[in-house]
Amino acid sequence: MSDDIRQQHDMGGLDKGPVTPSEHEIEPWEKRVEAIMRLLSMRKDRIVTVDELRRGIEELPPELYDTIGYYERWIMSLSNILVEKGVLDRAELDARVRELEAAE
């Protein structure tokens, strides 16, 4: 398969060196992201499915995908899907993010 038709996440068969597994303590915000996904996907009306989450992650721009972590990809995907479905409003979401960043 040619590199020009691969998506950023598709690294199968590429020589990228050894994978060094490591353990780390899951941060509270990462637990919240996982809980949000579980709640959204386990509802009777399934607001977000695992397949949609994966699609949203795979659609992240390569320059962003490479610079953020696992749960950051999840929250970006979830946010985009919820905006796409009209559950959240992009302007309100962006305003809230700015508020949180200013409070840091």
C-alpha positions in Angstrom: 0.0 0.0 0.0 1.3 3.4 -0.9 2.0 5.9 1.9 0.0 8.6 0.1 -3.2 6.7 0.5 -2.7 5.6 4.1 -4.4 7.5 6.9 -2.3 8.8 9.7 -3.3 6.0 12.1 -2.7 3.2 9.6 0.9 2.1 10.4 0.5 -1.6 9.7 3.6 -3.0 8.0 5.6 0.2 8.3 9.0 0.1 10.0 8.6 2.5 12.8 10.9 0.8 15.3 10.2 -1.1 18.4 7.1 -0.4 20.6 8.1 0.2 24.2 5.1 -0.6 26.3 4.7 1.5 29.5 2.3 1.7 32.3 1.0 5.0 33.6 -1.5 6.1 36.1 -4.8 7.0 34.4 -5.5 10.7 35.1 -8.9 11.7 36.5 -9.8 13.6 33.2 -9.0 10.5 31.2 -11.3 8.4 33.4 -14.0 11.1 32.8 -13.5 10.9 29.0 -13.9 7.1 29.1 -17.0 7.4 31.3 -18.5 10.0 28.9 -18.0 7.6 26.0 -19.5 4.7 27.9 -22.5 6.7 28.9 -23.1 8.0 25.4 -22.7 4.6 23.8 -24.6 2.5 26.4 -27.8 4.6 26.2 -30.8 3.0 24.6 -30.6 5.7 21.8 -26.8 5.2 21.5 -25.8 8.8 20.9 -22.3 7.8 19.9 -21.1 4.4 18.8 -17.6 2.9 19.0 -17.5 2.9 15.2 -18.3 6.7 15.2 -15.6 7.3 17.8 -13.0 5.4 15.7 -14.1 7.3 12.5 -13.7 10.6 14.3 -10.3 9.7 15.5 -9.2 8.6 12.0 -10.5 11.9 10.6 -8.2 14.0 12.8 -5.6 15.9 10.8 -2.2 14.1 10.8 -0.5 17.1 12.4 -3.0 17.0 15.3 -3.1 13.2 15.5 0.6 12.9 16.0 0.8 15.5 18.8 -2.0 14.4 21.1 -2.5 11.4 23.3 -5.0 8.6 23.3 -7.7 10.1 25.4 -7.2 13.5 23.8 -8.0 11.8 20.5 -11.1 10.4 22.1 -12.4 13.8 23.5 -11.7 15.5 20.1 -13.6 12.8 18.3 -16.5 12.9 20.8 -16.7 16.6 20.7 -16.8 16.7 16.9 -19.4 13.9 16.7 -21.7 15.6 19.2 -21.4 18.9 17.3 -22.0 17.0 14.0 -25.2 15.5 15.5 -26.4 18.8 17.0 -26.1 17.7 20.6 -23.5 20.4 21.3 -23.1 23.8 19.7 -19.5 24.5 18.4 -19.5 28.1 19.6 -20.7 27.2 23.1 -18.2 24.4 23.3 -15.3 26.6 22.1 -16.4 29.4 24.6 -16.4 26.8 27.5 -12.9 25.6 26.5 -11.6 29.2 26.5 -13.1 29.7 30.0 -11.4 26.5 31.3 -8.1 27.5 29.8 -8.3 31.0 31.3 -9.0 29.4 34.8 -5.8 27.4 34.7 
